[in-house]
Amino acid sequence: MHTSNRSRRARRPARALVALAVLLAAAACTDDPDVATGGDDDRAVDCTPTDDVDRIDLGDAAVDADAGVTVKLGTHDSFAVGDGVIESFTAETGIEVEVVALGDAGEAVSQAILTAGEPVVDVLYGVDTTFVCRAIAADVFVPYRAAGLDRVPDALLAPGEDRVTPIDVGDVCLNYSKAAFPDPSDAPQDLDDLLDERFADAFVTEDPASSSPGLAFLLATIATYGDGWEAYWEGLRENGVAVASGWSEAYEDDFGAGAGERTIVTSYASSPVADVLFSDPPRDEPAIGVVADACFRQVEYAGVLRGTGHPTAAARLVDFLLSPTFQADIPLNMFVEPAREDVALPPEFEAHRTPIDDPITLDPAEIEAGRDRWTERWTEIVLR
């Protein structure tokens, strides 16, 4: 048992796994949309903006006036970009860019809502699937249809009449240690397998109240098991799941990047890519495997904030974020994939990526309706 103060092994209630499996199977097989999201009548949320805000028009006169303007780009703490990429935008447009870290996606959205109409930044990047409905409904964005949006698959678009633009897409997945499971068939194959006694005390995940991948994994279980998600987590608790406060604590400490006490972790489909590229000493094959049938899809968006003093310059920055130049830079710096389907992945990324052909998803409106309630209920089941 791991005893770090950053990872807590859940206590085990007396509950039969066989009975649990029957309940999960019954819940997962339903077609009732109420069951698929927890069955609460108050889950309907409208992601439609309430304010009638004029769209941004990139007229020639406005564009000419943008030279010399400084635009503030608000981002999450994981934002990273290659040398010279932002500078290329400035060289082309004359618009300077100041990058401002705003915390995680939830913190960034909360700040945008608190300052709606008088934003502290001009463009917000990194609002993801789990919070995009909240931001759109709070009218924090100005509608703008970015250049290149026709190259983005419809499945990645958010509700809200072009209030936000998809920039990148990633999948939160179960990862496993290849040293612990040299035969991939011995590793878990899906979410159900985590209940098997073969994987007792093997799995560590992140707290959904404090971690983006932790929240994504919780949402994956809700989307998969419907009303049975609570029973599923009771089963995970019985089987010795460990909970860490964040990704670093789970992946680097408990999982040990594939060499830790825990041999299964909630991380990303791109973990094997990073594992090879940052390996020391260098190696050609990843030490991490991905469970492709247990992945929750997250899309990250950018939008121009309502009240910005530089709307056309901010819109041109959103255009740049969706441009081939920036899109091609995304994979090897943030280890997610570009939203544009016409931008090729770097060869070293492509060589070790795990394609996720059938990701688990939830509608952003359903997430907004249930997120806080689900997180609180998860805490009661797993940690208390």
N, C-alpha and C positions, 0 to 999 in steps of 0.2 A: 504493500500500500504506500502511495506517495504521500509524504507528510509535509510538503511545502505549504506555507501559509497562503500561497497563491493558487493552490489547487486543492479542492475539497472533494473527497470521495463521498458520494451520496450514501446515506444509511439505507439498509435493506429491509423493507417491510416484508412480512410473510405473505407471499402471493404466488400462486402457481403460474408458471410460465405457459403451461399447456392451456389453461383457461384464458389467459391473456391473449394467446395467439388466436384462439377462436374468436374472441371479441374483436381483435384487430382485423381479422379477415372479413368479418361481417360488416364492419364499418367501412373498410376500404372498398368494398364491392358495390356500395350504394351509388346511385346516380342523382340523389337528392342534393341540390346545391346548398341547402341549409346545413346538411350534415357535413358537407365538404369544408365548411368554414366554422364549425363549432355549434351551429344550430340556434344562434341567438337572433331574436327579431330585430335588434338594434344594429345589425351589422351593415346596413345599407348606408353608404356614404357617397355623396355626389362630389366628384373631382372637378366639376365645371367651375371655372372662375365666375365670380359674381359681378366684378366691375367690367364695364364696357370701355376698354382701353384701346386707343388707336394703335394700329400696327406701325412698326418702324419702317420708314421709307428711305432707302439708300439712294437719294437723289444726288446728282452730280455736285450741286452746290454744297450739300451737307458733307459729302465725302471730302471735298476740297478743304473744308474748314476743320477737318479732323487732324491735319498735320500739326505735330507739336503737342497734342493732347496726351495726357497720361491716364490710362484706364487701369483700374484696380481689379484684379482677377482673384476672387475669393475661392479657395480650394480646401479640400480635406488635407489632413496631415500627411497622407501617403502620396501626394502629388509629386511627380518627378518628371523631368524633361531633359532631353539631351542637350549638350553644349551647342549653342548657336541657334537653336530652333526658335525660341521666342525672339531672339535678335533678328532673325530673318523676317519675321512679321513687321518689326519696327523698320527695318531697312526698306521694305516694300511699301509701307503705308505712312511712315513718319509718326506712328502712334507708339508711345512708350507704354510698357506693361509693368505694373507692380504686382507681384504675386503676394497674396496675404493668406496665411494659413488660418483656418477658422475652427480647427478641431475635426471631429468626425462628422459624418453626414447629418446625424441628428442634431448636433450642436450648431452646425452651419445653417440648417433649416430653421432652428429655433431663433437664431440671431436674425435671419432674414425676415422672419415674421414679426419680431419685436421692432424692427427698424423699417418695416414696409412703408414705402413712399419716401423714406429718407435713408437710403441704404448706405452702409459703410464701405461697400465695394460696388462695382458697376456690373460685373458678370459673376455669377455663381456657378462653379463647376464641381461636380461630385455628388450632387443630389441623386440618390439611387432609388431603385424600385420600392424600397421599404418606406421612403419618406416623400416620394414625389407627389403623391396625391395631397398630402397635407400642405405642401408648398403651393401647389397650383390652386387649391381651394381657398388659400389665404391671400390670393391675388398679389403675390410678391413679384411675379414676372410680367414682362411686356410681351405681347405676341410678336413673333418674328419668324419667318420661314427661312432657314439658313440655306445658303448655296450648297449644293451637294446632297441635300436631304433625299433627293430621288434615288441616291445610291445606297440608302439605308433600308434594310428589310422592314416591312410594315410591322412585323412582330415586335420590333424594338421601340416603336413609337409610343409616346405617353398620351394620355387623354389631355384635353385642355387647349385645343385650337392653337397649336404651335407655340405654346408658352415655354416649352423646353425642347432642346435638341439632343438626341442620343449621341454620345461621344464614344463610349466604349462598352464592352460587354464581357462579363466574366462569370464563372460558375464556382459556387462554393460546394465542395465535394468531400466525401470521406477519402482520406489518404491512409495508406498503410505502409509499414516498413517491409521492404523486400528481404531484409535480413531475417525478419521474423517469419515471413511467408514467402520463401523462395519459389514455391509453386503458386502462381496466381489463383489457382482454383481453391487453394486452402484459405485465402483471404476472404473477407466478407464480400458478397456479391451485390447486396442491396441493403436497405434499411432493416428489413426483417432479420437479417443475419446477426445484427448487433445484440439480439435477444438470446442468441444461442450460447449455451454454457461454455462452448469452445472459446468464446471471446470475453469471458468473465474477467473483469479487472484490466481489460486491454484498451478500452476506449476513453479518450479525453476530449471534451468539447468546451466551448467557451460560453460564458454567461450571456444570455441574449439581452440582458439589461445593460450590459456594458461593452458588448462586442458585436461588430457587424457580422462576421461569419457565424457567431453564436446565434444571432437572431435569424440569419438565413437558414441555419440548420433547423431551428425550431419551426420556422415557416414550412420547411420541406416536410417535416413530420405532420404538420397540420394539413397540408395539401394532400399528403398521401393517405392519412388514416382518418380524416374527418373527425367525427365524434370520438373515435378511438385514440386520438392523440394523447390524451391524459393517461390512459391505460398503457400506451406504448412507453411513455416516460417513466411510469411506475416500474415497468419491466426493465428499462435501462438502469434505473436506480437499484433494483434488485440484483442486476448483473454487474454492479460495481462501477458505473460510469463515474469519471472524475470531471470536475468542473473547474476551469481556470478563468481568471478575470478577463483575459484577452488573448489574442492570437499568439503573441510572442511567448507568453507564459505556457500556453498549451503546446505550440509547435516546437519551440526551441528548448523549453525546459522539460516538460513531461514526456513529449514525444522524442525530444532530442534530435530533431531532423532525421528521424529514422533509426536512432541508436539509443533511445531512452527507455524508461521503464514501461511506458505506455506504447503500444504498437499500432494503434489506430487513432486518428485525429481528424477533427474538422479543419479543413484548410481549403485549398483551391485546386482547380483542374490544372493550373499552370505550375504547381509546386515542383513537378519533375524538371521543368525547364530551368527554374531558378536553382534547383539542386545541382544540376550539371554545370551551369554557368558560373556558380560561385563555389564550386567544390575546391577544396584544398586538402591534399594535393589534387590536381586536375584529374578528372575521369570522364569517360565518354558515355557512361550509362547512369541513369538516375538510381538512387537508392530508395526512391519513393514510388509507390504505385497509386493509382487513382481508381476508385470505385465509380465507374461511369454511370451506373444506374441509381446513384444516390446524390444527385447534384441539383442545387437550386440556382436558377439563373438570376443574376443581378445586372441591370443596365444602369450606367451612370450618365447623367444629363448635365447640360449647361443651359443657362438662360440669362437674358438681360433683366436686371432688377428694375422694378418700377420705381421711378423717382431719380434714376441716374441723371446726372447733368450732361452725360455724353452718350446719348442713345445710339447714334450712328456709329461712333467709334467702338462702342461696346458690341454692337451687332456685327461689325467687321471682325472683332476678335472671336465671336462665336463662329463666324464663317471659317476663320483660320483653324479653330479647334476641330472642325469637320473637314479641313482640307487634307489632301493626300500627304502633304508635308508633315503635319502634326500627327495624323492617323498612323503613318508608318513608324513614327517615333514611339508610339504607345507601348507595343508589346515588350520591348527589352528594357523599358524604364519603369513601367507600372505593372507589368506581367498580367495584363488583361488584353483583350483583342479589340481591334478597331471596329467601330460601328459600321463603317462603310464596307460593303461586300466586294468592292473593286480594288481594295488595297491588300496587297499580298503580305503574308507574314514573313518575317525574316527566316532564313533557312535554319538557323540554330534554334529558333522558337518552334518552327514547324516540325523539326526532327524529334522533339521530345514532348510535344503537346498531346493531350488525350482529347480527341474529338468528343463532344457531348451532343449527341444527335437528338436526344429526347429529354431535355431538362425538365425538372419540376418547376412549376410556376404558380403564382397566385396573382389575381387581379389587384392592382394597386389600391382600388377602392375597398376591397375586402381586407387587405392588409391594414389600411388606415382605420377601418372600423374595429378590427380585433386586436391590433398589435399590443396596446397597453394592457388590455384585459388578459390576453394570452400570456404575456410576460409575467404578470403578477401571479397568474394561476400556475405557471411553470415554477416560479419561485416557491410557492406553497408545496408543490408536489416533490420537487427535487432537493431543495436546500433546507426546508424547515422540518 
